[in-house]
Amino acid sequence: MKIGLIVTAVVAAGFITAAGGPAVAEQRGLWILAQAETSGPAIDPVAQAEQEVRDARAILRSAMAGNGNVREARRALRRALGRLELARANPNQPLPPLEPEAGETEITEAPPEEAPVEELPLKAPPEQVVETDDDRVIVRRGSQLEVQHDDTARLAGDGGQRTRSVADDGTTTTTVVRPNGVRIVTVRAPDGEIIRRTRQGRNGRTRILIDTAAEQTGPALDLRVDLPRLEVRIPQQEYIVESERASDRQLEQALLAPPVEQVERAYSLREIRSSGRLRNKLRRIDVDAVTFEFGSADIPRDQVRRMERIGWALERILRRDPDEIILVEGHTDAVGTDLANLALSDRRAESVAYVLTAYFNVPPENLITQGYGEHFLKVPTAGPERQNRRVTLRRITPLLHGGDF
């Protein structure tokens, strides 16, 4: 079966036309979409949509190499992922033809198509439940302890309706419908990790926020062995930004800046949560406006007011790009047991996420929370230390999608 490509390009100030050819388009145009067109027998719509995703990712990589506009290429990838969502929901229906959006024109050639890459199978590592604590579970993966919890209640908020189903393979699908009609669908692997999350707005449009199966298209890496020692070539105050000292512009820059090191491929949320080396590719914000009392995850009202600048910075970022994902990391000092500190730090991350949503309109589905206990001390001391009882923020979208944007 022969598959041709129709690539849609944005007209750049009238310079790009269909007759301009691919070289002109790569140089001046903004690649935004790869659409599979078939000749001969009809192809499986899911396979077609998966091919479109691979093509869109190739265009994104080309754009990141300087051959196009990265923002438009990202929009292309999101659009292709949306068509994949449609194909999976209706596997027996052919995909509708893709019409150019306003301001776009079609050209008949595309950058060279890369060879298909085999997707990585999603395998839950062996784990052992060590302790349960209310709605949290602490598990051991090899030598590492991790805390897990279900964020459905946070996504539902007040008045949201929740339904849950379990598939034969052990995956669970949870649907939250809020009073305003917004629908959040989360698919979890048998080990509880999020492998897919979508948001359907009141207008019926669905956005894919997380999709591990569609994104993971690269060689497997042992994160403890294959990643070299991180070299940070920017000033420390730009790599770790303290929210109270930073300007509004510096807060946004820290969240929107590209990774400090190349991102080799798209990583799963499980990999991102469990690898500090991987997260360190990204700049972080220490939310020092909030420091918790010993043994507490409560945020006093005066500290909520001090979160205002970081809250509105996140709201502005997500208003411009509703697909960004922010990791909220909770931490403790070194006093207490490892198990107790893991659960406490996870509650601290969740408390900050609740405040960001309730006070600053940050959509909860764009926030992923994770507690790390005492494993990442800001001040190296075994005693009580308020600066270690903190929360940090990172934009993990580049790790989820596999790019330097």
ABEGO torsion letter per residue (X at the ends): XBBBBBBBBBBBGGABBAAAEAAAAAAABBBABBBBBBBEBBBBAAAAAAAAAAAAAAAAAAAAAGAEBAAAAAAAAAAAAAAAAAAAABAABBBBBBBBBBGBBBBABBBBBBBBBBBBBBBBBBBBBABBBEABBBBBBEABBBBBBBAAAAAAEBGBBBBBBBBAAGBBBBBBBBAAGBBBBBBBBAAGBBABBBBBBAAGBBBBABBAAAABBBBBBBAAAABBBBBBABBAAAABBBAAABBAAAAAAAAABBBABBBABBBBAAAAAABAAAAAABBBBBBAABBBBBGBABBBAAAAAAAAAAAAAAAAAAAABAABBBBBBBBBBABEBAAAAAAAAAAAAAAAAAAAAAAAGBBAAABBBBBAEAABBABBBABBBAAABBBBBBBAAAAAAGBAX
